[in-house]
Amino acid sequence: MTSGLLDPTLVLTAGLLVAVIVLAGSALRAWQGWLDLKRSELDRAGTGRPAEEGSQYGSARIELADLKERIRKLEAIASGVEL
């Protein structure tokens, strides 16, 4: 009979417990890093972007107004009305 401290089952169990703790710690650090990355992306998107998006929306509105004007002219031509 072997002594209690050197029992192979106890050594194996302790080794597996240490391995699980190390893996859980690594997974937690990776998760925290991913969350930090996403937070920094959201912060970056929230600070400098609205002015750029505003100008994009403005140019899109101008383009949309131009297209509406062209459609109005094409409908007038199709109906035979002189502009």
A tleap script that builds the chain and sets N, CA, C and O, in Angstrom:
source leaprc.protein.ff14SB
mol = sequence {
  NMET THR SER GLY LEU LEU ASP PRO THR LEU
  VAL LEU THR ALA GLY LEU LEU VAL ALA VAL
  ILE VAL LEU ALA GLY SER ALA LEU ARG ALA
  TRP GLN GLY TRP LEU ASP LEU LYS ARG SER
  GLU LEU ASP ARG ALA GLY THR GLY ARG PRO
  ALA GLU GLU GLY SER GLN TYR GLY SER ALA
  ARG ILE GLU LEU ALA ASP LEU LYS GLU ARG
  ILE ARG LYS LEU GLU ALA ILE ALA SER GLY
  VAL GLU CLEU
}
set mol.1.N position { 0.839 -1.159 0.000 }
set mol.1.CA position { 0.000 0.000 0.000 }
set mol.1.C position { 0.900 1.243 0.000 }
set mol.1.O position { 1.892 1.313 0.725 }
set mol.2.N position { 0.520 2.224 -0.840 }
set mol.2.CA position { 1.328 3.431 -0.938 }
set mol.2.C position { 0.835 4.466 0.062 }
set mol.2.O position { -0.289 4.383 0.558 }
set mol.3.N position { 1.679 5.427 0.348 }
set mol.3.CA position { 1.283 6.468 1.289 }
set mol.3.C position { 0.281 7.404 0.623 }
set mol.3.O position { 0.196 7.443 -0.605 }
set mol.4.N position { -0.474 8.152 1.411 }
set mol.4.CA position { -1.546 9.008 0.927 }
set mol.4.C position { -1.071 10.130 0.031 }
set mol.4.O position { -1.787 10.500 -0.899 }
set mol.5.N position { 0.113 10.693 0.269 }
set mol.5.CA position { 0.577 11.821 -0.517 }
set mol.5.C position { 1.071 11.432 -1.887 }
set mol.5.O position { 1.010 12.248 -2.807 }
set mol.6.N position { 1.557 10.223 -2.064 }
set mol.6.CA position { 2.106 9.797 -3.341 }
set mol.6.C position { 1.178 8.868 -4.113 }
set mol.6.O position { 1.604 8.200 -5.055 }
set mol.7.N position { -0.057 8.826 -3.725 }
set mol.7.CA position { -1.045 7.995 -4.409 }
set mol.7.C position { -1.183 8.500 -5.856 }
set mol.7.O position { -1.424 9.690 -6.058 }
set mol.8.N position { -1.038 7.638 -6.853 }
set mol.8.CA position { -1.105 8.072 -8.261 }
set mol.8.C position { -2.419 8.779 -8.614 }
set mol.8.O position { -2.429 9.714 -9.415 }
set mol.9.N position { -3.502 8.335 -8.027 }
set mol.9.CA position { -4.787 8.971 -8.315 }
set mol.9.C position { -4.800 10.408 -7.798 }
set mol.9.O position { -5.326 11.303 -8.460 }
set mol.10.N position { -4.228 10.630 -6.629 }
set mol.10.CA position { -4.183 11.967 -6.056 }
set mol.10.C position { -3.271 12.883 -6.870 }
set mol.10.O position { -3.596 14.052 -7.077 }
set mol.11.N position { -2.146 12.368 -7.327 }
set mol.11.CA position { -1.226 13.157 -8.152 }
set mol.11.C position { -1.877 13.523 -9.480 }
set mol.11.O position { -1.780 14.662 -9.936 }
set mol.12.N position { -2.537 12.554 -10.091 }
set mol.12.CA position { -3.223 12.799 -11.357 }
set mol.12.C position { -4.343 13.825 -11.183 }
set mol.12.O position { -4.507 14.716 -12.015 }
set mol.13.N position { -5.099 13.699 -10.119 }
set mol.13.CA position { -6.196 14.628 -9.846 }
set mol.13.C position { -5.663 16.045 -9.619 }
set mol.13.O position { -6.213 17.017 -10.137 }
set mol.14.N position { -4.594 16.147 -8.844 }
set mol.14.CA position { -4.011 17.463 -8.585 }
set mol.14.C position { -3.467 18.074 -9.882 }
set mol.14.O position { -3.621 19.274 -10.107 }
set mol.15.N position { -2.849 17.283 -10.715 }
set mol.15.CA position { -2.330 17.773 -11.994 }
set mol.15.C position { -3.449 18.247 -12.906 }
set mol.15.O position { -3.335 19.292 -13.547 }
set mol.16.N position { -4.521 17.487 -12.964 }
set mol.16.CA position { -5.656 17.887 -13.792 }
set mol.16.C position { -6.308 19.162 -13.257 }
set mol.16.O position { -6.739 20.013 -14.035 }
set mol.17.N position { -6.380 19.294 -11.938 }
set mol.17.CA position { -6.945 20.498 -11.344 }
set mol.17.C position { -6.102 21.725 -11.683 }
set mol.17.O position { -6.643 22.783 -12.006 }
set mol.18.N position { -4.798 21.586 -11.611 }
set mol.18.CA position { -3.909 22.688 -11.979 }
set mol.18.C position { -4.081 23.030 -13.456 }
set mol.18.O position { -4.109 24.206 -13.820 }
set mol.19.N position { -4.197 22.017 -14.304 }
set mol.19.CA position { -4.367 22.261 -15.735 }
set mol.19.C position { -5.678 23.001 -16.019 }
set mol.19.O position { -5.713 23.908 -16.851 }
set mol.20.N position { -6.744 22.617 -15.332 }
set mol.20.CA position { -8.032 23.284 -15.522 }
set mol.20.C position { -7.947 24.735 -15.063 }
set mol.20.O position { -8.489 25.625 -15.719 }
set mol.21.N position { -7.273 24.979 -13.948 }
set mol.21.CA position { -7.129 26.351 -13.446 }
set mol.21.C position { -6.328 27.199 -14.430 }
set mol.21.O position { -6.685 28.349 -14.683 }
set mol.22.N position { -5.263 26.655 -14.980 }
set mol.22.CA position { -4.442 27.390 -15.942 }
set mol.22.C position { -5.245 27.689 -17.205 }
set mol.22.O position { -5.193 28.805 -17.722 }
set mol.23.N position { -5.982 26.707 -17.702 }
set mol.23.CA position { -6.793 26.932 -18.907 }
set mol.23.C position { -7.901 27.956 -18.661 }
set mol.23.O position { -8.170 28.797 -19.519 }
set mol.24.N position { -8.537 27.889 -17.503 }
set mol.24.CA position { -9.595 28.850 -17.190 }
set mol.24.C position { -9.009 30.254 -17.076 }
set mol.24.O position { -9.618 31.215 -17.545 }
set mol.25.N position { -7.857 30.380 -16.470 }
set mol.25.CA position { -7.212 31.692 -16.366 }
set mol.25.C position { -6.837 32.244 -17.726 }
set mol.25.O position { -7.016 33.433 -17.990 }
set mol.26.N position { -6.319 31.390 -18.589 }
set mol.26.CA position { -5.962 31.828 -19.950 }
set mol.26.C position { -7.198 32.254 -20.729 }
set mol.26.O position { -7.177 33.265 -21.431 }
set mol.27.N position { -8.259 31.494 -20.609 }
set mol.27.CA position { -9.505 31.840 -21.298 }
set mol.27.C position { -10.058 33.162 -20.779 }
set mol.27.O position { -10.568 33.970 -21.556 }
set mol.28.N position { -9.961 33.384 -19.477 }
set mol.28.CA position { -10.449 34.633 -18.907 }
set mol.28.C position { -9.635 35.824 -19.399 }
set mol.28.O position { -10.201 36.873 -19.709 }
set mol.29.N position { -8.331 35.678 -19.474 }
set mol.29.CA position { -7.485 36.771 -19.982 }
set mol.29.C position { -7.787 37.048 -21.453 }
set mol.29.O position { -7.822 38.205 -21.873 }
set mol.30.N position { -8.006 35.991 -22.237 }
set mol.30.CA position { -8.337 36.175 -23.649 }
set mol.30.C position { -9.681 36.893 -23.797 }
set mol.30.O position { -9.824 37.777 -24.643 }
set mol.31.N position { -10.663 36.515 -22.978 }
set mol.31.CA position { -11.972 37.143 -23.014 }
set mol.31.C position { -11.870 38.623 -22.656 }
set mol.31.O position { -12.487 39.465 -23.309 }
set mol.32.N position { -11.096 38.941 -21.621 }
set mol.32.CA position { -10.921 40.332 -21.220 }
set mol.32.C position { -10.224 41.137 -22.321 }
set mol.32.O position { -10.580 42.288 -22.572 }
set mol.33.N position { -9.248 40.536 -22.963 }
set mol.33.CA position { -8.574 41.205 -24.075 }
set mol.33.C position { -9.510 41.476 -25.225 }
set mol.33.O position { -9.455 42.544 -25.835 }
set mol.34.N position { -10.374 40.518 -25.530 }
set mol.34.CA position { -11.343 40.694 -26.611 }
set mol.34.C position { -12.322 41.813 -26.265 }
set mol.34.O position { -12.655 42.642 -27.112 }
set mol.35.N position { -12.783 41.828 -25.004 }
set mol.35.CA position { -13.697 42.889 -24.583 }
set mol.35.C position { -13.026 44.263 -24.651 }
set mol.35.O position { -13.649 45.237 -25.073 }
set mol.36.N position { -11.763 44.343 -24.239 }
set mol.36.CA position { -11.032 45.607 -24.340 }
set mol.36.C position { -10.910 46.061 -25.791 }
set mol.36.O position { -11.048 47.249 -26.084 }
set mol.37.N position { -10.653 45.124 -26.696 }
set mol.37.CA position { -10.568 45.445 -28.115 }
set mol.37.C position { -11.888 46.010 -28.619 }
set mol.37.O position { -11.904 47.022 -29.320 }
set mol.38.N position { -12.979 45.372 -28.272 }
set mol.38.CA position { -14.292 45.840 -28.720 }
set mol.38.C position { -14.629 47.199 -28.116 }
set mol.38.O position { -15.222 48.044 -28.786 }
set mol.39.N position { -14.254 47.416 -26.846 }
set mol.39.CA position { -14.489 48.721 -26.230 }
set mol.39.C position { -13.713 49.809 -26.954 }
set mol.39.O position { -14.238 50.895 -27.201 }
set mol.40.N position { -12.463 49.518 -27.292 }
set mol.40.CA position { -11.659 50.524 -27.988 }
set mol.40.C position { -12.217 50.786 -29.387 }
set mol.40.O position { -12.179 51.923 -29.858 }
set mol.41.N position { -12.733 49.760 -30.056 }
set mol.41.CA position { -13.359 49.969 -31.368 }
set mol.41.C position { -14.593 50.846 -31.243 }
set mol.41.O position { -14.818 51.729 -32.071 }
set mol.42.N position { -15.396 50.606 -30.205 }
set mol.42.CA position { -16.591 51.422 -30.001 }
set mol.42.C position { -16.221 52.858 -29.655 }
set mol.42.O position { -16.870 53.793 -30.124 }
set mol.43.N position { -15.186 53.045 -28.840 }
set mol.43.CA position { -14.748 54.394 -28.496 }
set mol.43.C position { -14.244 55.132 -29.729 }
set mol.43.O position { -14.544 56.310 -29.926 }
set mol.44.N position { -13.475 54.430 -30.553 }
set mol.44.CA position { -12.962 55.036 -31.778 }
set mol.44.C position { -14.091 55.398 -32.725 }
set mol.44.O position { -14.066 56.452 -33.360 }
set mol.45.N position { -15.072 54.529 -32.816 }
set mol.45.CA position { -16.200 54.776 -33.720 }
set mol.45.C position { -17.071 55.909 -33.195 }
set mol.45.O position { -17.711 56.609 -33.981 }
set mol.46.N position { -17.106 56.100 -31.888 }
set mol.46.CA position { -17.961 57.122 -31.312 }
set mol.46.C position { -17.351 58.508 -31.303 }
set mol.46.O position { -18.087 59.485 -31.159 }
set mol.47.N position { -16.044 58.643 -31.450 }
set mol.47.CA position { -15.426 59.963 -31.313 }
set mol.47.C position { -15.259 60.673 -32.643 }
set mol.47.O position { -15.834 61.745 -32.831 }
set mol.48.N position { -14.507 60.128 -33.559 }
set mol.48.CA position { -14.149 60.852 -34.769 }
set mol.48.C position { -15.068 60.622 -35.940 }
set mol.48.O position { -14.935 61.319 -36.945 }
set mol.49.N position { -15.971 59.708 -35.875 }
set mol.49.CA position { -16.736 59.323 -37.044 }
set mol.49.C position { -17.951 60.187 -37.363 }
set mol.49.O position { -18.271 60.313 -38.545 }
set mol.50.N position { -18.653 60.790 -36.409 }
set mol.50.CA position { -19.898 61.468 -36.794 }
set mol.50.C position { -19.718 62.561 -37.844 }
set mol.50.O position { -20.581 62.722 -38.707 }
set mol.51.N position { -18.636 63.304 -37.794 }
set mol.51.CA position { -18.428 64.351 -38.799 }
set mol.51.C position { -18.264 63.728 -40.179 }
set mol.51.O position { -18.805 64.235 -41.161 }
set mol.52.N position { -17.521 62.633 -40.253 }
set mol.52.CA position { -17.342 61.964 -41.540 }
set mol.52.C position { -18.662 61.402 -42.036 }
set mol.52.O position { -18.984 61.522 -43.218 }
set mol.53.N position { -19.436 60.782 -41.132 }
set mol.53.CA position { -20.711 60.216 -41.541 }
set mol.53.C position { -21.669 61.318 -41.964 }
set mol.53.O position { -22.451 61.150 -42.900 }
set mol.54.N position { -21.602 62.449 -41.265 }
set mol.54.CA position { -22.462 63.558 -41.628 }
set mol.54.C position { -22.195 64.027 -43.047 }
set mol.54.O position { -23.134 64.308 -43.792 }
set mol.55.N position { -20.935 64.115 -43.428 }
set mol.55.CA position { -20.624 64.547 -44.787 }
set mol.55.C position { -21.042 63.486 -45.801 }
set mol.55.O position { -21.451 63.820 -46.913 }
set mol.56.N position { -20.944 62.231 -45.433 }
set mol.56.CA position { -21.404 61.171 -46.332 }
set mol.56.C position { -22.911 61.243 -46.507 }
set mol.56.O position { -23.423 61.076 -47.614 }
set mol.57.N position { -23.627 61.496 -45.401 }
set mol.57.CA position { -25.076 61.605 -45.498 }
set mol.57.C position { -25.464 62.831 -46.327 }
set mol.57.O position { -26.429 62.788 -47.091 }
set mol.58.N position { -24.717 63.910 -46.176 }
set mol.58.CA position { -25.003 65.110 -46.956 }
set mol.58.C position { -24.825 64.870 -48.436 }
set mol.58.O position { -25.664 65.277 -49.241 }
set mol.59.N position { -23.740 64.212 -48.803 }
set mol.59.CA position { -23.522 63.937 -50.227 }
set mol.59.C position { -24.540 62.931 -50.740 }
set mol.59.O position { -24.928 62.986 -51.907 }
set mol.60.N position { -24.975 62.020 -49.894 }
set mol.60.CA position { -26.004 61.065 -50.312 }
set mol.60.C position { -27.329 61.782 -50.546 }
set mol.60.O position { -28.064 61.442 -51.474 }
set mol.61.N position { -27.637 62.771 -49.713 }
set mol.61.CA position { -28.868 63.538 -49.908 }
set mol.61.C position { -28.826 64.323 -51.221 }
set mol.61.O position { -29.818 64.398 -51.947 }
set mol.62.N position { -27.673 64.898 -51.506 }
set mol.62.CA position { -27.527 65.650 -52.758 }
set mol.62.C position { -27.710 64.709 -53.945 }
set mol.62.O position { -28.389 65.040 -54.916 }
set mol.63.N position { -27.092 63.528 -53.851 }
set mol.63.CA position { -27.227 62.552 -54.924 }
set mol.63.C position { -28.673 62.112 -55.088 }
set mol.63.O position { -29.169 61.974 -56.206 }
set mol.64.N position { -29.345 61.893 -53.963 }
set mol.64.CA position { -30.741 61.467 -54.001 }
set mol.64.C position { -31.616 62.558 -54.619 }
set mol.64.O position { -32.510 62.265 -55.413 }
set mol.65.N position { -31.359 63.810 -54.257 }
set mol.65.CA position { -32.127 64.913 -54.846 }
set mol.65.C position { -31.875 64.998 -56.347 }
set mol.65.O position { -32.797 65.269 -57.117 }
set mol.66.N position { -30.637 64.770 -56.766 }
set mol.66.CA position { -30.306 64.794 -58.190 }
set mol.66.C position { -31.045 63.686 -58.930 }
set mol.66.O position { -31.580 63.902 -60.017 }
set mol.67.N position { -31.068 62.496 -58.329 }
set mol.67.CA position { -31.774 61.380 -58.968 }
set mol.67.C position { -33.273 61.650 -59.058 }
set mol.67.O position { -33.900 61.314 -60.063 }
set mol.68.N position { -33.853 62.251 -58.023 }
set mol.68.CA position { -35.284 62.581 -58.062 }
set mol.68.C position { -35.579 63.590 -59.170 }
set mol.68.O position { -36.588 63.493 -59.868 }
set mol.69.N position { -34.687 64.550 -59.313 }
set mol.69.CA position { -34.859 65.548 -60.372 }
set mol.69.C position { -34.785 64.891 -61.753 }
set mol.69.O position { -35.572 65.220 -62.640 }
set mol.70.N position { -33.860 63.980 -61.932 }
set mol.70.CA position { -33.752 63.265 -63.219 }
set mol.70.C position { -35.006 62.442 -63.492 }
set mol.70.O position { -35.509 62.412 -64.615 }
set mol.71.N position { -35.503 61.777 -62.456 }
set mol.71.CA position { -36.719 60.971 -62.617 }
set mol.71.C position { -37.891 61.874 -62.995 }
set mol.71.O position { -38.688 61.529 -63.868 }
set mol.72.N position { -37.996 63.035 -62.336 }
set mol.72.CA position { -39.072 63.976 -62.654 }
set mol.72.C position { -38.998 64.423 -64.114 }
set mol.72.O position { -40.019 64.525 -64.794 }
set mol.73.N position { -37.776 64.687 -64.585 }
set mol.73.CA position { -37.605 65.105 -65.979 }
set mol.73.C position { -37.954 63.958 -66.943 }
set mol.73.O position { -38.594 64.179 -67.971 }
set mol.74.N position { -37.532 62.747 -66.606 }
set mol.74.CA position { -37.854 61.597 -67.462 }
set mol.74.C position { -39.351 61.327 -67.490 }
set mol.74.O position { -39.891 60.976 -68.539 }
set mol.75.N position { -40.030 61.483 -66.364 }
set mol.75.CA position { -41.492 61.300 -66.349 }
set mol.75.C position { -42.166 62.377 -67.168 }
set mol.75.O position { -43.155 62.119 -67.853 }
set mol.76.N position { -41.628 63.597 -67.099 }
set mol.76.CA position { -42.221 64.693 -67.904 }
set mol.76.C position { -42.034 64.411 -69.382 }
set mol.76.O position { -42.954 64.635 -70.169 }
set mol.77.N position { -40.861 63.921 -69.782 }
set mol.77.CA position { -40.615 63.580 -71.182 }
set mol.77.C position { -41.542 62.449 -71.612 }
set mol.77.O position { -42.088 62.477 -72.715 }
set mol.78.N position { -41.720 61.453 -70.744 }
set mol.78.CA position { -42.566 60.312 -71.086 }
set mol.78.C position { -44.021 60.716 -71.249 }
set mol.78.O position { -44.740 60.143 -72.068 }
set mol.79.N position { -44.460 61.703 -70.472 }
set mol.79.CA position { -45.844 62.126 -70.592 }
set mol.79.C position { -46.046 63.200 -71.662 }
set mol.79.O position { -47.177 63.599 -71.939 }
set mol.80.N position { -44.946 63.668 -72.262 }
set mol.80.CA position { -45.035 64.622 -73.361 }
set mol.80.C position { -45.077 66.070 -72.913 }
set mol.80.O position { -45.421 66.943 -73.711 }
set mol.81.N position { -44.743 66.354 -71.676 }
set mol.81.CA position { -44.777 67.720 -71.174 }
set mol.81.C position { -43.417 68.355 -71.462 }
set mol.81.O position { -42.370 67.745 -71.244 }
set mol.82.N position { -43.456 69.604 -71.960 }
set mol.82.CA position { -42.222 70.335 -72.209 }
set mol.82.C position { -41.743 70.971 -70.910 }
set mol.82.O position { -42.542 71.501 -70.138 }
set mol.83.N position { -40.445 70.916 -70.677 }
set mol.83.CA position { -39.885 71.538 -69.465 }
set mol.83.C position { -39.346 72.904 -69.758 }
set mol.83.O position { -38.839 73.573 -68.857 }
savepdb mol mol.pdb
quit
